[in-house]
Amino acid sequence: MTDLELLARITVNPKVMVGKPVIHGTRLTVEFILNLLAHGAAVEEIIKEYQGLKVEDIRACILFATKSLENTVFMPLAVEA
């Protein structure tokens, strides 16, 4: 699946979840899915819990976040002593 095909699975609509990016046809935000993954949820667990999701939806969330951060400059979250 190409990047464009994956990214087409993510939509942004100001009337859905206050305009946050969501998986098309759901109210599951990219942020929510990434948070589940960050806290150790397996892709298979997420798909089982949220029927109708596909592996490609999870991959689309990761790609969306990657593309969103490509040109971002970060400041450290914490100052090292």
C-alpha positions as CSV (number, residue, x, y, z in Angstrom):
1,M,0.0,0.0,0.0
2,T,1.4,3.4,-1.0
3,D,1.8,6.4,1.4
4,L,-1.1,8.1,-0.4
5,E,-3.4,5.1,0.0
6,L,-2.5,4.8,3.7
7,L,-3.0,8.5,4.4
8,A,-6.4,8.4,2.6
9,R,-7.5,6.3,5.6
10,I,-7.1,9.3,7.9
11,T,-9.6,12.2,7.7
12,V,-9.9,15.6,9.3
13,N,-13.4,17.1,9.8
14,P,-14.0,20.0,12.2
15,K,-17.4,18.4,13.0
16,V,-15.8,15.1,14.1
17,M,-13.7,14.9,17.3
18,V,-13.1,18.7,17.2
19,G,-11.2,18.4,14.0
20,K,-8.6,15.9,15.2
21,P,-7.3,13.5,12.6
22,V,-9.4,10.2,12.8
23,I,-9.4,6.9,11.1
24,H,-11.9,7.3,8.3
25,G,-15.4,6.2,9.2
26,T,-14.6,6.1,12.9
27,R,-14.3,8.5,15.9
28,L,-10.9,6.9,16.8
29,T,-8.3,9.6,16.7
30,V,-4.7,9.1,15.5
31,E,-3.6,10.4,18.9
32,F,-5.7,7.7,20.7
33,I,-4.3,4.9,18.6
34,L,-0.7,6.1,19.0
35,N,-1.2,6.4,22.7
36,L,-2.4,2.8,22.8
37,L,0.7,1.6,20.9
38,A,3.0,3.7,23.1
39,H,1.6,2.1,26.2
40,G,2.2,-1.4,24.9
41,A,-1.0,-2.4,23.2
42,A,-0.3,-4.8,20.3
43,V,-1.8,-4.1,16.9
44,E,-3.8,-7.3,17.1
45,E,-5.3,-6.3,20.5
46,I,-6.4,-2.9,19.1
47,I,-8.0,-4.5,16.0
48,K,-9.7,-7.1,18.2
49,E,-11.0,-4.4,20.6
50,Y,-12.2,-2.0,17.8
51,Q,-14.0,-4.2,15.3
52,G,-13.8,-3.0,11.7
53,L,-10.2,-1.7,12.1
54,K,-7.6,-3.1,9.9
55,V,-3.8,-3.3,10.2
56,E,-3.6,-0.7,7.5
57,D,-5.5,1.7,9.7
58,I,-2.9,1.4,12.4
59,R,-0.1,1.8,9.9
60,A,-1.9,4.9,8.5
61,C,-1.8,6.4,12.0
62,I,1.9,5.9,12.3
63,L,2.6,7.3,8.9
64,F,0.3,10.3,9.5
65,A,2.3,11.1,12.7
66,T,5.6,10.6,10.9
67,K,4.6,12.9,8.0
68,S,3.2,15.5,10.5
69,L,6.5,15.6,12.3
70,E,8.9,15.7,9.3
71,N,9.5,19.4,9.3
72,T,9.1,20.1,13.0
73,V,11.8,21.4,15.2
74,F,11.7,20.3,18.8
75,M,12.7,21.8,22.1
76,P,13.7,19.3,24.8
77,L,10.9,18.3,27.1
78,A,13.2,18.3,30.1
79,V,16.4,20.0,30.9
80,E,19.3,17.7,31.8
81,A,21.3,18.7,34.8
